[in-house]
Amino acid sequence: MKQEMRLPRNGKEGALYGAIICTLTVLLMTSLNIILAVGEFNVDTLLIILKTLPIFWIIAMVIEPVLIGRIAEKLVEKFTAPTDSFNAKILFRILFTVIGMSVVMTPIGYIVGNGINSGIFSNFISNWPRNFLIVLIAESLVIQPIARFVMVKLHAAQDKKNQAVMM
């Protein structure tokens, strides 16, 4: 079945799938937001990005499965029917996850970069729409398809191996 080939089948594959999505999203958004904050891309900016990537990756890898992913799944169940297509369910999942993660990660990014101060709210109002839109487009058109492609290739290799063992 196509759906089974494109999505993780177990927890180990789920962790790989989530890590791919998280890594690509964090790399894109951390780099973009730091470059926009600094105003230019140079060696110093690259060093800042490299130092903060692991911090944001860990934060995102904890927040998504523990909180945002669960909420997104419940919302997908609420807004879709069992007969809805795979693509419809994936698009709803992406939408709800991106809304949640961008709402949470925009202020977290500001706090990591600037500490806790009154600028959090004004930063959120000006940066959240941009962050949301960029991640929504990137997840829908590039990041999620890459993760699903990896799952298809992984499952094809597993199925081929299982068929060889059966013979």
N, C-alpha and C positions, 0 to 999 in steps of 0.2 A: 504494500500500500504506500502511495506517495507520501502521505502525511507522516507515517512512521519513519520514512527515510530522511525527512527534512528536520525532524526534531529529535532531541535526546530520548533514548530509551530507558536510561537508568540514571542514578545519581552521579556517577562518574562522568558520563557523557554530558549531563546537565551542568556539571561544574566546568567542563571544557567549553561548552556552548556559552555559558555565562561569562567565562573568562575571556573568550574571544570578543564578545560584544562589549564587555566592560573595558578591556584593554584598548580597543579601537576608539571607543567613545571618549574615554579619559584622555587618550593621546591627542585626539582632535580638539576637545574642548579646553583642556589644560593649556595646550600650545596656543590656541587661538586667544583665549582670555589673557594669558600672560603677555603675548605679543601686543595685543590691543592696550593693555595697561601700561606697558613699558614704552610703547610707541615705535619700536623698531625691532628688527631681528638681527642679533649679533651674537658673539660668543657668550657674553654675560647673560643674555636672555636665554640662550640654549642651556646654560648651566642652571639657571633658575628653574627652567622647565624640567630638566633631568632630576633636580633635587625634589621637586614637588610631585612628580608623577607617581612615585610609590605611595605617597600619602593619600592622594586622591583615588588611586586604584584600590587601596585597602578600604577606604571609606565607602566607595561605590560598591565593592564586592560584599560588604556587610549590609549596607542599607537596602540594596535591591532585593536580595532573596528574603531577608528577614522582615521587611516592612512593605516596600513599594510593590514588589512582585506579587505578594499575597493580595494586596488591595487591587492591583490590576487584574489578577485572575478572577476575583469576585465580581469586578465590574464587567469583565468580558462575559462571564456567565449571565449577568443581569441583562446586558444589552444585545446578546446574540442568542440564537436558537440552536438546538443541536443539529438542525438541518442546514445551518449557514455554512458557507464554504470555508475552507482552510484559510484562504487569503483574507476573507472578511474578519475572521477571528484573529489572525496575525496582525492585521492593521489596527484593530481595536486594542490588542495587547500592546503594540508599539505606542499608540496614542496615549493610553493610560499610564504606561511605564514612563514615557518621556515627560508627560505632565508632572508626574510625581517626582521623578528624579531631578528634573530641572528646577522645580520649586524648592527641593531640599538642597541640591548641590550649589545653586547660585549663592545663597547666603553662606554656606559652608566655605565655598571658594573665597568669598570676600573675607571671612573670619581668618582663614589660614593665611591669606596674604596681608591683611591689615590689622588683625586683632578685632576684638569686640569694641565697637564704638557706634555712634549714631549714624554713620554713613551706610550701615547695613541696609536700612530701609530704602534710602534714595538709590543706592546701588542696585537693589533688587528691582525696583520699579523701572530703572533704565536698562538693566542687563537681562532680566528674565525673558522678555519677549524674544530678544535676539538669540539667547541660548536655546530656548524652546524650539524656535523655528529651525535653527541650524541642526540641532540634534534630531528633530523629527524628520527632516529631509535626509540627513546622513543615515539614520537608522533604517528608514524605509527603502532607500535606493542603493545603499552600499553596505552598511555594517551587518544588518540582519541577513541579507542575501549571502554574504561571505560566510557567516556562521552556519547557515543552512547548507551551503555548498560543502563545508567541511563535514557536516553530519552525513550528507549523502555519500561522500567519498569514504568516510569511516564505516558506514553501514554496508556499503558495497564491498569493501575489503573484508569486513567481518562475515558477510554472507558468503563470499567466495571461499574464505577459509573454512567456514562451517560445511560447505558443500564438498570441499576437498577431503575433510575429515570423514564425512559420511560415505564416501566412495571407497 
